[in-house]
């Protein structure tokens, strides 16, 4: 446990252990930051395990799409096979000093799958239409298993895929009022 200042006045005890998931209070405080990381384009990196035991890990700086709880990355066509490996994603806003990282399993998405065209369209929009993802890339899906949120070196916490979904789709969490 360590102390941090919240809003410059009170000190709160915050755990620095990665295994502990953030509390509901902290989630409500940081959900807008998580949402902002996904709405705007910031630095994002994908690292995957080597294809061979003696190979080097592959690291890509790539725009991403987030669809139905999965991250999609367009990778160069010439990159080695990356199917069914562990991967790490880092999304950060350097100005606000906010970092979100995920560990998960990856798989290559076939161009015959329905999500392929949807993910390529999202990737193209995020790049301002400057790239043709449909023609010259391979699409890699990362299924997040365990996340970590770090804000300004003052707050570090584990983040589950469920909390990510709640932050990205807050309207889906609201219960409709009784008529």
N, C-alpha and C positions, 0 to 999 in steps of 0.2 A: 504494500500500500504506500502511496505517496500523496502529499497534499498538492492541490492546485488552486489557483484563484479563479473563481467564477465571477465574471463581470466586474473584476477589480475589487470586490469587497469581501465576500465570505470565502473561507477556505473549505474545500471539500476533500474527503478522502476518496481517492480513485485507485483502483487496482491496476497494476501494470502487468499482471499475469495474462497471457494470451488465452488461456483456457476458459476464463470467465467471460460469459456473454454480457453485453451491456444491459443495464437495468432499463426498465420501462421509462423512467424519468430521463435518463441520459439519451435513450433512443429518441424520445420526443424532441429533445434539445438539438440533436444532430441529424435527424431525418432530413431537414431541408438541405444540409450540406451534401448528404448522400445523393439526394435528388438532383442538386446542381451539378455534381460530378457526371451525372448521366445525361443531363439535358444539354450541356455545353461541351464543346470539344476542348479537351485538355490532353496532356501527355498520357499516352497509354503504351504499355509494354507487355509483351507476351514472351515468356521463357518456357521452353519445353525440354524435356529430358532428351538425351541423345538417342538417335535411332539405333545405334550399336553401342555395346558395352564400353568400347574404348573411344567413342565419339565425343565431340564437344556439344554442350547444350546449345540449342538454337535460341537466339533472342531477336525479337522483331519489334520495331516501333510501328504501330499500326493503329488506325482508327478502328473502332469496334461498334458493333450493333448489339443491343440487348433486347432479346425477344423471348417472352415466356420463361424467364428465369435463366436463360442461357446467354453466354457471350459468343459473338461471332467475329472472326478476324479474317480479313483477306490477306493471304500470303502469296508471295511470288510463286509462279508456276514451277520454277526450277528448284524450289526447296525440297529437301528429302522428305520421304514419307513420315508423317507425324501422327498416324492413327493410334488411338488407344494408349496414350501416355499420360503421365502426370504433367500438369502445366501450372504456371503461376502467372497471374495477371496483376499488373500494377497500374492504377489510374490515379493521376495526381493533378492537383491545381497548385502549381508552385507558388503563385502569388499569395494565395490564402493558406498555404502550407497544410493542405489536406491530402491525405493519401488513403486509398482504399486498395487492399490487395486480396486476391483470392487464390486458393489452391483448389485444383479440381482435375477431373479427367477430361482429356481431349479426344476428339474424333474428327476425321475428315468428313465433310458433308458432300454427298453426291449431288451433281447438278440435276439429278432426276427427283430429288426430294423437294417437297412443297416449300420448305423453309429456305431453300437455297435462293430462289428468286426474291423472296421477301427480305432476307438478310442482305442480299446484294443491293436491293433498292434502298434500304436504310443506310447502308454504307455509302452509297452514291450520294444520297441527300446530305449526309454528314460531311462529305468532302466537297459540297457545293456543285456536284455534277461534273467535277473535273476528271474523274477516273471512270473507266469502264470495267467494273468489277466482274461483270457477267462473262466477259470474254477471256481475260488474261490472268486469272488468279485461281487459287485453290482456297476453299472456305474451310476454316477450322472452327469447330464448336468447343467451347469450354463449359462444362457443367460444374458450377461452383459448389464446393463442399464445405469449405471453411474460409471465412473472411476475417479481415483485420482492418480496423479503422484507426487512423492516427491523425490528430488535429494539432497543429502547431507545437508538437512536442509536449503538449500539456495533457493530452488525453489519448490513451491507447486502449482498445478493447476488441475482443473477438466479436464477430458479426456472423450470424447464421444466414443461409439463403432465405429463410422465412422473413427475417427482419429486413433484408434487402427488398423483397417483394412488397412488404408493408410500406417502406420508404418510397418506393417508386410508384406505387399505385395506391395512394392514401384513400382515394374515393371508394375503392373496392372494400376497404376495411370498415366503412361506415355502415351502420345498420339503419335501414329505412325507418322513418317514423311511422307509428301506427296510425291508420286512417280513422 
